[in-house]
Amino acid sequence: MTTILKIDTADRGQVRAFLELPFRLYRDTPQWVPPLAGDSARMLDRKKHPYYRHSDAAFFLARQGNNVVGRIAALDNAHYNEYNHERTAFFFLFECVDDPAAARALFDAAFAWARARGLSKIIGPKGFTALDGLGLLIKGAEHRPAFGIPYNPAYYDTLVAAAGFETDGDIVSGYLNPRALNAPRFEQISRLAERVKQRRGLRIARYTRRSELRQHAVPALLRLYNEALSETTGNTPLNADEVRTMADQIAWFADPKLIKIVMKDDDPVGFLLAYPDVSAACQRTRGRLFPLGWADFLLEFKRTRWVNINGAGISEKYRGMGGTAILFDEMRKSVIEGGFAHADCVQVGVENSRMQRELRDLGIDFYKTHRMYHRAL
């Protein structure tokens, strides 16, 4: 028999049980990468995570006897609903053994909590901030995920569908073989990018120190993110607290040379965000930076052969004028100059069909797919 516990986030034992479940579920799965322990714990800390200054969340455990067999988080993001004029809940951090009854009990608890708050729809998996990875993995489970991107067994899709969810869109990640970067196609892109920069008066801002990322690059990235929301739905502007939290995360894991901002005079108009993949260090340390894990992470920064290209964008008015060529050329330079042997283009939304088509033309193989789901309440 399955029982559901709504955990008290002030109870360390219950929080520990919630956080430790994935380590048991994936102990025989070599591809799984643990989340950073500090980031995971902060999601359940109502005093430290900036999300709780405007919104709320509930966390549930499924138990069978003395064993924890599943977990889920339900989120009521007030900023998201206000900005998008919706009454939508998110589900996140879903993990469960292959037991449809246990999974359904978890989802029912999340549904009941959301309905009690007057919410009429639930989507997910979707997290607390824009840096939280999206969706359930439905293709590519044989590969290790890029750092910070969700991983799960194939049966999760069946469990979610059995709870009444429908597909709400797919997100793909692609592999770029660096050997292809010297192909004639990329040489043509490089020449076009130089012409566009000269003709439009654009330049690339480059950085060498993390202090520069905090002071210049991260504010520009987040400004571009908020400005881009006018062209999309289903997102939320970032407030000052969230900007500070995300700046800390980006600055810690970024190689400054891989963060590039496209500038028009003093205004940012585009960006390329890439970072060395430190998933191997996260696996070795079980996601713990302290007391000694940080040394392993710093070593992995220097020796990893993988780079994750985690975001790219250009202002609308430059897209039809060769602006995308600038992004692709900077992507090429980042991979080659960094000496990387593998490149992962992380989580490109299927609604961005033009970007996907252009990336495929460059030889990128979309070998991983994550799926989003929705359900009426």
Backbone torsions as a table, in degrees:
resi	resn	phi	psi	omega
1	MET	NA	136.3	-179.9
2	THR	-97.4	131.9	172.7
3	THR	-118.0	149.0	-177.8
4	ILE	-113.4	131.6	177.0
5	LEU	-116.6	123.3	169.5
6	LYS	-83.1	114.2	-168.9
7	ILE	-77.5	150.8	172.4
8	ASP	-90.6	113.2	-174.7
9	THR	-70.3	-6.3	173.0
10	ALA	-90.1	-5.6	-179.7
11	ASP	-94.2	110.2	-174.6
12	ARG	-62.3	-36.2	-179.7
13	GLY	-64.9	-43.8	179.3
14	GLN	-67.6	-40.0	176.9
15	VAL	-62.4	-42.9	179.7
16	ARG	-61.9	-41.9	179.0
17	ALA	-62.3	-38.7	178.8
18	PHE	-64.8	-45.1	-175.2
19	LEU	-74.4	-29.6	-174.4
20	GLU	-85.3	-16.3	-176.3
21	LEU	-53.6	-47.5	-178.0
22	PRO	-59.5	-30.9	-179.4
23	PHE	-65.3	-30.7	175.8
24	ARG	-78.6	-41.7	-177.2
25	LEU	-65.3	-33.5	-173.5
26	TYR	-109.4	17.5	-175.5
27	ARG	-63.5	-24.3	178.1
28	ASP	-107.3	20.2	-178.9
29	THR	-113.9	100.1	-174.7
30	PRO	-66.6	-19.7	-178.9
31	GLN	-77.7	-24.5	-172.2
32	TRP	-66.0	137.9	177.2
33	VAL	-115.8	119.2	179.4
34	PRO	-62.5	150.5	171.1
35	PRO	-72.1	163.4	173.5
36	LEU	-65.6	130.3	-174.3
37	ALA	-59.7	-41.6	-179.0
38	GLY	-65.2	-40.8	179.2
39	ASP	-65.9	-40.9	179.8
40	SER	-63.7	-46.5	-179.2
41	ALA	-63.8	-35.2	-178.2
42	ARG	-65.6	-29.8	178.9
43	MET	-62.1	-27.0	-179.7
44	LEU	-101.2	7.6	-178.2
45	ASP	-103.2	103.4	-175.3
46	ARG	-70.9	-13.9	178.6
47	LYS	-91.1	-26.4	-173.3
48	LYS	-104.7	-31.9	-175.7
49	HIS	-81.5	127.2	-176.8
50	PRO	-63.5	-19.5	179.0
51	TYR	-55.2	-38.4	-173.1
52	TYR	-76.2	-3.1	175.5
53	ARG	-78.3	-13.1	178.8
54	HIS	-135.1	-12.3	-172.3
55	SER	-142.3	-177.9	-176.3
56	ASP	-138.9	164.2	178.4
57	ALA	-152.5	156.3	175.2
58	ALA	-131.0	147.9	-176.0
59	PHE	-126.3	134.0	-175.1
60	PHE	-127.1	143.4	173.8
61	LEU	-115.3	140.5	171.6
62	ALA	-103.5	129.8	-178.4
63	ARG	-123.3	144.1	170.3
64	GLN	-127.5	103.9	-171.4
65	GLY	66.9	-126.7	178.7
66	ASN	-93.4	2.7	-175.6
67	ASN	-99.2	133.4	171.2
68	VAL	-84.3	122.6	-175.2
69	VAL	-116.4	-4.4	179.9
70	GLY	-169.5	165.4	178.0
71	ARG	-154.4	160.6	174.6
72	ILE	-161.5	152.0	171.9
73	ALA	-117.1	139.6	174.1
74	ALA	-116.7	130.7	-174.4
75	LEU	-118.8	138.4	171.2
76	ASP	-117.5	92.2	-176.2
77	ASN	-88.7	100.8	-175.3
78	ALA	-63.8	-37.5	179.1
79	HIS	-64.5	-42.4	178.3
80	TYR	-60.1	-47.9	-176.5
81	ASN	-68.0	-37.0	178.5
82	GLU	-66.9	-44.0	-176.3
83	TYR	-69.7	-38.3	-176.1
84	ASN	-97.1	1.7	-179.9
85	HIS	55.8	50.4	-178.7
86	GLU	-129.7	172.5	171.1
87	ARG	-128.9	69.9	-170.0
88	THR	-115.0	137.4	171.3
89	ALA	-100.5	158.7	171.2
90	PHE	-112.3	149.2	162.7
91	PHE	-112.9	148.7	-171.4
92	PHE	-157.0	162.0	175.2
93	LEU	59.1	29.3	179.1
94	PHE	-72.7	127.1	173.2
95	GLU	-143.5	140.8	-177.7
96	CYS	-163.4	148.2	169.5
97	VAL	-66.9	168.9	-177.2
98	ASP	-79.2	73.9	-176.8
99	ASP	-139.6	100.0	-177.0
100	PRO	-56.1	-36.3	-178.9
101	ALA	-66.3	-42.5	178.9
102	ALA	-65.9	-42.1	179.0
103	ALA	-63.7	-42.5	-179.0
104	ARG	-65.1	-37.2	178.2
105	ALA	-63.6	-39.3	176.5
106	LEU	-63.1	-48.3	-179.3
107	PHE	-64.0	-38.4	178.6
108	ASP	-61.4	-38.4	177.7
109	ALA	-65.1	-42.0	178.0
110	ALA	-65.0	-41.5	178.3
111	PHE	-60.6	-45.8	-177.3
112	ALA	-63.2	-42.3	178.7
113	TRP	-61.8	-43.4	-178.7
114	ALA	-67.1	-42.7	179.1
115	ARG	-61.9	-39.3	-179.4
116	ALA	-62.7	-21.3	178.6
117	ARG	-96.2	8.0	176.9
118	GLY	80.8	17.3	179.5
119	LEU	-87.6	146.9	-171.6
120	SER	-118.4	0.1	-176.5
121	LYS	-152.8	152.3	175.9
122	ILE	-135.6	137.2	179.5
123	ILE	-130.8	163.2	175.9
124	GLY	158.7	-175.3	-3.6
125	PRO	-69.3	129.9	-178.6
126	LYS	-146.2	133.8	-168.3
127	GLY	-102.6	-155.4	-171.1
128	PHE	-82.9	-32.6	-176.9
129	THR	-135.1	172.1	179.6
130	ALA	-68.2	-15.1	178.6
131	LEU	-87.3	-9.4	178.0
132	ASP	-75.8	130.4	179.7
133	GLY	-62.3	152.4	-174.7
134	LEU	-107.8	149.1	163.4
135	GLY	83.8	170.2	171.5
136	LEU	-98.5	139.1	177.2
137	LEU	-72.8	120.7	178.1
138	ILE	-117.8	-7.6	176.9
139	LYS	-147.5	131.6	175.3
140	GLY	102.5	20.9	-178.4
141	ALA	-66.4	-14.7	178.6
142	GLU	-78.0	-8.2	-179.3
143	HIS	-106.6	148.5	173.0
144	ARG	-68.8	136.9	-180.0
145	PRO	-73.1	155.1	169.6
146	ALA	-62.3	153.7	-177.0
147	PHE	-56.5	127.4	177.1
148	GLY	85.6	1.4	-178.1
149	ILE	-101.9	137.7	-174.3
150	PRO	-62.1	148.5	174.7
151	TYR	-134.1	142.4	178.2
152	ASN	-160.3	160.2	176.2
153	PRO	-71.5	162.8	-174.6
154	ALA	-64.0	-29.7	-174.0
155	TYR	-71.0	-11.9	178.8
156	TYR	-60.0	-37.1	179.4
157	ASP	-59.0	-40.5	178.6
158	THR	-66.6	-41.6	179.7
159	LEU	-63.9	-41.0	-179.4
160	VAL	-68.3	-43.6	178.6
161	ALA	-61.9	-37.8	-179.4
162	ALA	-66.6	-20.9	177.5
163	ALA	-86.4	6.8	174.2
164	GLY	96.5	9.4	-179.3
165	PHE	-82.0	152.1	173.4
166	GLU	-119.6	157.2	-179.3
167	THR	-64.6	136.9	-178.7
168	ASP	-122.7	19.2	177.7
169	GLY	119.6	152.0	-179.3
170	ASP	-112.8	155.4	178.9
171	ILE	-129.0	129.5	-173.5
172	VAL	-114.6	151.8	173.1
173	SER	-125.3	142.6	-173.4
174	GLY	-127.4	152.8	178.2
175	TYR	-100.9	129.5	176.3
176	LEU	-113.2	116.8	176.5
177	ASN	-76.5	115.8	-177.2
178	PRO	-57.5	-22.5	177.9
179	ARG	-62.9	-22.6	-179.2
180	ALA	-78.8	-9.6	-173.3
181	LEU	-73.1	-14.1	177.0
182	ASN	-98.0	9.5	179.5
183	ALA	-69.0	155.9	-179.5
184	PRO	-54.1	-33.6	-179.9
185	ARG	-58.2	-44.6	-179.7
186	PHE	-70.8	-32.7	176.3
187	GLU	-63.2	-39.8	177.6
188	GLN	-64.6	-41.8	179.0
189	ILE	-62.1	-40.8	-179.4
190	SER	-62.1	-43.5	178.7
191	ARG	-65.4	-40.8	178.0
192	LEU	-63.4	-42.4	-179.0
193	ALA	-59.7	-41.6	179.8
194	GLU	-65.3	-40.2	178.2
195	ARG	-63.9	-42.3	-178.6
196	VAL	-64.6	-43.0	179.5
197	LYS	-60.5	-43.0	-179.7
198	GLN	-68.5	-42.6	-176.1
199	ARG	-69.8	-37.4	-175.2
200	ARG	-97.8	-1.2	-180.0
201	GLY	69.1	37.7	-179.0
202	LEU	-101.9	150.9	176.5
203	ARG	-141.8	163.5	179.7
204	ILE	-106.0	119.9	174.1
205	ALA	-81.9	127.8	-178.7
206	ARG	-120.1	156.3	-174.1
207	TYR	-134.7	151.3	179.8
208	THR	-123.7	-17.2	-177.4
209	ARG	-127.4	150.0	179.1
210	ARG	-64.9	-29.6	176.9
211	SER	-62.5	-33.5	177.0
212	GLU	-70.2	-34.6	176.7
213	LEU	-60.6	-47.5	-178.9
214	ARG	-63.1	-41.8	-173.0
215	GLN	-79.9	-34.6	-172.6
216	HIS	-121.2	-52.8	-170.9
217	ALA	-69.9	-49.0	-176.3
218	VAL	-63.1	-46.0	175.7
219	PRO	-57.4	-37.8	178.5
220	ALA	-67.2	-41.9	178.2
221	LEU	-59.8	-47.0	-175.8
222	LEU	-72.3	-30.9	174.0
223	ARG	-64.7	-44.1	178.3
224	LEU	-63.2	-39.2	179.1
225	TYR	-61.1	-48.5	-178.7
226	ASN	-65.4	-38.6	179.1
227	GLU	-66.2	-33.0	-177.6
228	ALA	-72.6	-15.6	-177.6
229	LEU	-63.6	-24.7	179.8
230	SER	-64.9	-17.8	-178.4
231	GLU	-98.2	-2.1	-174.1
232	THR	-133.3	170.2	172.1
233	THR	-124.1	162.4	175.5
234	GLY	81.2	19.8	177.5
235	ASN	-125.9	177.9	-176.7
236	THR	-141.2	132.9	175.7
237	PRO	-61.2	149.6	179.8
238	LEU	-90.4	134.1	175.7
239	ASN	-91.9	178.3	-173.2
240	ALA	-62.0	-40.9	179.3
241	ASP	-63.0	-42.6	179.9
242	GLU	-67.4	-36.2	177.5
243	VAL	-61.2	-44.1	179.9
244	ARG	-63.8	-42.9	179.8
245	THR	-63.5	-45.1	-178.9
246	MET	-69.8	-32.0	176.2
247	ALA	-62.2	-40.8	177.7
248	ASP	-61.7	-44.3	-178.5
249	GLN	-65.6	-46.5	-178.1
250	ILE	-65.2	-45.7	-176.6
251	ALA	-64.8	-33.9	-177.9
252	TRP	-69.2	-41.5	-171.6
253	PHE	-101.7	-0.4	-176.6
254	ALA	-91.8	147.6	164.3
255	ASP	-93.2	116.4	-174.8
256	PRO	-51.8	-32.3	-178.1
257	LYS	-68.2	-17.4	-177.4
258	LEU	-95.8	-2.7	176.1
259	ILE	-99.3	119.1	-175.9
260	LYS	-130.3	133.7	179.5
261	ILE	-115.7	128.6	175.0
262	VAL	-84.7	123.3	-175.1
263	MET	-114.5	141.0	167.2
264	LYS	-115.4	105.6	-170.2
265	ASP	57.5	-117.8	-179.9
266	ASP	-103.3	10.8	-176.9
267	ASP	-106.9	130.5	174.6
268	PRO	-74.1	133.0	-179.6
269	VAL	-126.5	-4.6	178.8
270	GLY	-166.9	168.8	-178.0
271	PHE	-156.2	156.9	167.8
272	LEU	-132.6	122.7	-179.2
273	LEU	-115.0	116.1	176.9
274	ALA	-137.5	155.3	178.7
275	TYR	-153.2	151.6	177.3
276	PRO	-63.5	138.6	179.9
277	ASP	-82.2	117.5	-178.1
278	VAL	-109.5	26.7	-178.7
279	SER	-58.1	-38.0	-178.4
280	ALA	-61.4	-40.4	177.8
281	ALA	-66.4	-37.7	179.1
282	CYS	-64.5	-36.7	177.3
283	GLN	-66.8	-43.8	-177.3
284	ARG	-66.2	-36.3	-175.5
285	THR	-95.5	-0.2	-175.4
286	ARG	57.8	31.7	175.5
287	GLY	80.4	8.4	-175.5
288	ARG	-101.5	121.3	177.3
289	LEU	-79.8	-28.5	-174.5
290	PHE	-120.9	146.2	7.5
291	PRO	-85.2	-23.8	-172.5
292	LEU	-120.2	-5.3	-175.7
293	GLY	-63.2	-29.8	-177.5
294	TRP	-59.0	-33.6	179.7
295	ALA	-65.7	-39.1	178.0
296	ASP	-64.9	-40.8	178.6
297	PHE	-63.5	-45.0	-179.3
298	LEU	-62.2	-38.3	177.1
299	LEU	-65.3	-40.6	-179.2
300	GLU	-66.2	-33.3	175.7
301	PHE	-54.1	-38.4	-174.2
302	LYS	-84.7	-29.4	-172.7
303	ARG	-107.3	-11.1	-179.1
304	THR	-60.6	142.3	177.5
305	ARG	-100.5	3.4	-178.7
306	TRP	-108.2	140.6	171.3
307	VAL	-124.7	137.8	176.8
308	ASN	-103.4	122.4	174.3
309	ILE	-95.1	103.0	-164.7
310	ASN	-101.5	0.0	178.0
311	GLY	176.4	144.4	176.1
312	ALA	-154.4	142.1	179.3
313	GLY	-165.4	154.1	179.4
314	ILE	-139.7	143.3	179.6
315	SER	-55.5	146.9	-173.4
316	GLU	-52.2	-41.9	-172.9
317	LYS	-70.8	-12.9	179.4
318	TYR	-102.0	-6.4	-174.6
319	ARG	-67.5	-38.8	-179.8
320	GLY	-87.5	6.2	-177.2
321	MET	-116.3	20.2	178.7
322	GLY	94.0	5.4	-179.3
323	GLY	-61.7	-35.8	179.7
324	THR	-64.6	-32.1	177.3
325	ALA	-61.2	-35.7	177.7
326	ILE	-62.8	-43.4	179.9
327	LEU	-63.2	-44.9	-179.0
328	PHE	-65.3	-36.9	179.4
329	ASP	-67.7	-40.1	178.0
330	GLU	-68.4	-34.4	174.7
331	MET	-60.3	-46.4	178.2
332	ARG	-58.4	-46.8	-178.8
333	LYS	-63.2	-39.9	-179.2
334	SER	-61.7	-43.4	-178.3
335	VAL	-68.5	-46.0	-176.4
336	ILE	-69.4	-48.4	-177.5
337	GLU	-66.0	-29.3	178.9
338	GLY	-81.2	-7.4	179.2
339	GLY	67.8	29.7	-177.4
340	PHE	-81.9	146.4	178.9
341	ALA	-97.7	-15.0	-177.8
342	HIS	-143.9	145.0	178.7
343	ALA	-136.1	132.4	179.0
344	ASP	-114.2	120.9	173.8
345	CYS	-91.5	111.2	-162.8
346	VAL	-95.5	127.4	167.6
347	GLN	48.1	77.8	173.1
348	VAL	-99.1	122.5	-177.2
349	GLY	-65.4	142.5	-179.1
350	VAL	-66.8	-20.9	177.8
351	GLU	-69.3	-19.0	177.7
352	ASN	-89.5	64.1	-173.7
353	SER	-64.9	-33.6	-179.7
354	ARG	-65.3	-45.3	179.0
355	MET	-62.6	-43.3	178.4
356	GLN	-60.3	-43.8	-179.2
357	ARG	-62.5	-43.1	-179.7
358	GLU	-66.7	-37.6	178.4
359	LEU	-67.7	-39.0	176.3
360	ARG	-61.7	-39.2	178.9
361	ASP	-62.6	-24.4	178.8
362	LEU	-86.7	1.8	177.2
363	GLY	94.6	12.3	179.6
364	ILE	-79.7	130.3	-179.8
365	ASP	-99.3	112.6	179.4
366	PHE	-78.3	95.2	-170.6
367	TYR	-105.9	-0.6	175.4
368	LYS	-132.6	142.0	177.6
369	THR	-134.5	131.7	171.4
370	HIS	-112.6	144.7	-175.7
371	ARG	-118.2	137.7	172.3
372	MET	-99.5	154.0	-176.3
373	TYR	-134.4	155.6	174.1
374	HIS	-139.6	158.7	178.0
375	ARG	-158.4	137.6	174.3
376	ALA	-74.3	147.3	177.4
377	LEU	-104.8	NA	NA
